[in-house]
Amino acid sequence: MRRLASLALVAVVVLALLPGAAAAVSVNDVAREVRCPTCNTPLNVSNAPVAQDMKQYIVQRIDQGWTKQRIIDGLVDEFGSGVLATPPKSGFDLVAWLVPAIAVALGLASIPIIARVWTRRSRAPATPRPPTPEEAKRLEEELRRFRD
Amino acid sequence: MSEPHEPEAGGWDRRRTLGAAAAGLAAVAVIALLVVGLANSGTGTSINDALAAGDRPDAPDLTLPVLFAADGVGPKGSEVALADLEGRTVVLNFWASWCPPCRDEAPLLDDIAGRYGGRGVLVLGLDTQDLSDNALGFIRQFGLTYPSLRDGSGDSEAAFEVTGLPETFILDAEGRIAHRHIGPVTRPEQLTRPLEQVL
């Protein structure tokens, strides 16, 4: 029984190492990662003529045992890096990743600063202005009425 | 009773100023990016405006790989610049295999290539935003004899302010745009008439 289990384990490892035995790639797996070049929408939701050709290309490459990344690289060779749904994390395209990250970091960093400003404002004592003669007179009257 | 709060000299105020300056700078950068993005989006009209005014604007300087070699343009895969073709009148046709009207006009363009080749006219296809195997299949299917360049990214469409496929330009021997035909060529005269004026 133990021997059988060992054999099964070896078989699983060997199968996993065989090319094409990796998790099956679907058309949608790839289509989500690229966009239709003529309509600028994700390929998986596009029905443009070129999108249909691209989906056909993906189907053929899956049948040939290509990996997801190899198919995406093939589409980049055909259409350029602009076909990727998300910009590559290199060169000038890196700006698209860095700007939002920097904006979030700045926003987070500003929270304690803003909190400090608000706390100081609330702590700062109010400076009452002296009452006008009319107000002083009215106050006196009110106090007198209260005492009576 | 305590005195009203005074800012710490040179401390908090300086930090606040720096923060405001950084925020201002970030806002300006974002606005600049938006302006650049808006300026580069959409299709320009400078070529149309120049042609309407009777001018011949310079053709954008493109360098693209050869998809199908013929008529002195090649070999396949080599890079060809439009500037290299100066001295010849060029009928530059933007097309793609997935574009039905491109199928309709392809035989007509091939006919013009045959008729005008002897007069130094080069009909040059520019396959754009297309899969290269499909594009080569298109050329084989229609038995096209004129050469084609390839631009998968579509940048050349933007450079020529192409509004949709197909679209055809006539470039004179000085590399200037002399005529533009938007949409499919359905009758030879749509190209032969302006060609005769350019030659």
HADDOCK unambig.tbl for C-alpha pairs under 7 A between the chains (distance, minus, plus):
assign (segid A and resid 37 and name CA) (segid B and resid 129 and name CA) 6.65 0.50 0.50
assign (segid A and resid 49 and name CA) (segid B and resid 98 and name CA) 5.72 0.50 0.50
assign (segid A and resid 50 and name CA) (segid B and resid 98 and name CA) 5.96 0.50 0.50
assign (segid A and resid 50 and name CA) (segid B and resid 130 and name CA) 6.81 0.50 0.50
assign (segid A and resid 78 and name CA) (segid B and resid 131 and name CA) 6.12 0.50 0.50
assign (segid A and resid 78 and name CA) (segid B and resid 132 and name CA) 6.98 0.50 0.50
assign (segid A and resid 78 and name CA) (segid B and resid 152 and name CA) 5.53 0.50 0.50
assign (segid A and resid 79 and name CA) (segid B and resid 129 and name CA) 6.30 0.50 0.50
assign (segid A and resid 79 and name CA) (segid B and resid 152 and name CA) 4.15 0.50 0.50
assign (segid A and resid 79 and name CA) (segid B and resid 153 and name CA) 4.67 0.50 0.50
assign (segid A and resid 80 and name CA) (segid B and resid 152 and name CA) 6.52 0.50 0.50
assign (segid A and resid 80 and name CA) (segid B and resid 153 and name CA) 5.28 0.50 0.50
assign (segid A and resid 124 and name CA) (segid B and resid 4 and name CA) 6.67 0.50 0.50
assign (segid A and resid 124 and name CA) (segid B and resid 5 and name CA) 5.71 0.50 0.50
assign (segid A and resid 125 and name CA) (segid B and resid 4 and name CA) 6.29 0.50 0.50
assign (segid A and resid 127 and name CA) (segid B and resid 4 and name CA) 6.79 0.50 0.50
